[in-house]
Amino acid sequence: MASTLFLPAPGIARTCARTTTRFAAPRSLLPLAQRRNISAYGYEQAKALTFSEYGEPPSVLSLHGHSISPPHGDKMTLRFLASPINPADINQIQGVYPSKPTFTTDLGTPNPIAVAGNEGVAEIIALGDKVKSAGYKKGDWVFMKGPGFGTWRTHASATTNQVVKLDDTMREGITAIQAGTVSINPCTAYRMITDFTTLQPGEWFIQNGANSGVGRAAIQLGKKWGLKSINVIRSRDDKAAEDKLKNDLKALGADIVITDAELQAQGIRDQAKEWTNGGRGKIRLALNCVNGKAATAMAKLLSSSAHFVTYGAMSKQPLTIPASMLIFKDIHFHGFWVSRWAEKNPEDKIKTVSDVLDMTRKGEFKDTPFDQIKWDYETKGDELIAKVKDTLEGYREGKGVFVFGKT
């Protein structure tokens, strides 16, 4: 059930039997783009998907309503524009993700709750004097500096040390969805390709999860940088759909697309030699988000002294590394977590985001297919939670993204 609790003084907002009286500016006086639900005296009426305990999202999520007081000092009020549903968001709600959300009573609840979601883009709609002095203004777009902030919400209060501003040149020609989905998947692909080894044009990398957001980003970045790629996808019972996906990824820039079953079939090493000019083309990098036997099979195709980078474990199986790979082939195994990298390298994070957005602006980097989930002020919590549940069950044509309308 959705919870509704408003904090301003009596007369500003009243809640009775889950029915809220809100005092808003006359809609006829506001331009369409600025028509928002604003209570009297500058209090912003917000809604958020929250949870008070870890568990499966359909069981623990609820839509919570609350008020945000006018910002002062180092505070700013944000109105979210787009927030994606990432696998890490689901894991965080389940309590199995390393980065934990912030549980708080600041949203007007007697017991601590946390707001779900880690990625998104928001617009500054009000700000305190210290925020203005720091170079921010109304209308600026920002994304979250780190995980745990909570982005599945219509509005939020934030400080400058919690956000990163997209300057006007970075925003030019970019949609809210593009800005709201750039800071995790494209950045992960970008850093894994560039940070662990120096690949020269014409050299190869191999990856599983090639249809994921990271996988699609890696294909496009590799193509732009002159690299060759072998891309592994899950086998599908519907072979027509499987062939279509292979063709879609090749159109995106993939050189070779195979299934995990084909990867583990006899003769794969001979095939790899054919793809790489008789083995003269070296496969020097592997990107793994799956684990299990298929990941080990992928590692066996690597050239000596190559690098194998793991950034996920979608199969929930362990990664088994034969000792021969370490001793005789000198394969280097690494782990990568973009949140930790961004915390240690904030300037590089901004540069990476800027580079990807510049490619997007030039038409060199295409969006991942998105399933836009409309979120207006009147949207019911059950509708939003059902969309999150669909993500868990895989019923999507693309990545789910909350797109905020009249909130």
C-alpha positions, 0 to 999 in steps of 0.5 A: 500500500502507498503511504502518504505523510506530509510534514508542513505546518497545519493548513499547508497540506492535510492528509485524511484517509489517504486523500491529500489536499494540495494547494497548487498554483493555478495550472492556467498560469503555468507553461506546460513544461512548468506545470508541477504540483507545488504546495503553498509556501514552496513545499514540494509534494513528492512521491517515492518507491521506498522499502523499510526492509530487504526482500523481493521488490514486489513484496517490500516496495511501496509508494510513499508521499511526503513534503520537501521544505524550501531549500536553503543554505547548501540544499537544492530541490530536484525534480527527476526526469528519468531513472532506469531500473538496473539489475543492481537496483534489484539486488540492492532492494534484495539486500545482496548488493555491496552498496547499501541504501540510506535508511532514514526517517527524513521522509516523515515516517516513524520508522526508517525507509530507503528510496530505491534506485541508483541512477538517473538525471534530475533538474534543479527546481529550487536552491539555497544561497550556498548552492548558487555560490557553488555555480549551480542554477535553476534548470541545471541537470544533475546525476548522482555522484554515487550509489545509494541516493535513491532515484525512483522518486519524483523529487528529492532534496540534495546537497552539492556533494551528492550530485554531479552537474551536466554543464550546458555543453554536455547537455546539448542535443541530449535527451533526459533518458540518454543523460539518465542512463549514461553514468553506469552501463556505458561508463562500465564498458568504457573503463573496462576496455581502456583501463586493464590493457591497451588494445590496438586497432584490429585487436580482439576482445570477447564478452558475454552478456552482449545484449546487456546495456554494458554489452551493447555499449562495449560493442559500439565503443570497440567499433569506434576505436577500431577493435574487433569483438566476439559477442556471446548471448544466451541460447534461445528456444525461439531460433528466429528471435535468436537470429534477429538478435544476432543481426541486431548486434552485428548492425550495432558493430559486433563482428562475431555473435555466438550463443553460450551453447556454441561457445561451449561446443566442440570446435570452438577453438578452430572457429576462433582461429578462423575469425582471428586470421589463423590466430594471428589476431590476438584476443587480449581482453574478456568482459564477463558478467555471467560466470559459470562454465560458459565464462570458463569456456570464454577464458580458454579462447584468450591469448597468453597474458590477456586480461579477464575482467568480471563485473557481474555474476548473472548466472549466480554461479562461481567463476572457476579458473583452471590453474593452467591459465594462471601458470602457463598462459599468464591470464590476468583476472580482475574484478571491476565495480564502476561505483568504486571506480567513480568514487576514486576517480571523480574527474575521470567519471565526468570525462567518461560521461562527457565522451559518451554523450559527445559520441551520442550527440554525433550519432556514434553511440546509440541508445540501448532499447528502452521500455519507457514507464510513465510516472505522473503525480497520479500514477498508482504505486501498484502500476509502478511496482508491477513494472519493476516485477516485469523487470525481474521476470524478463518481460521487456522489450528493453531496459525499463526507465521511469520517465517522469511527466507532470509530477 
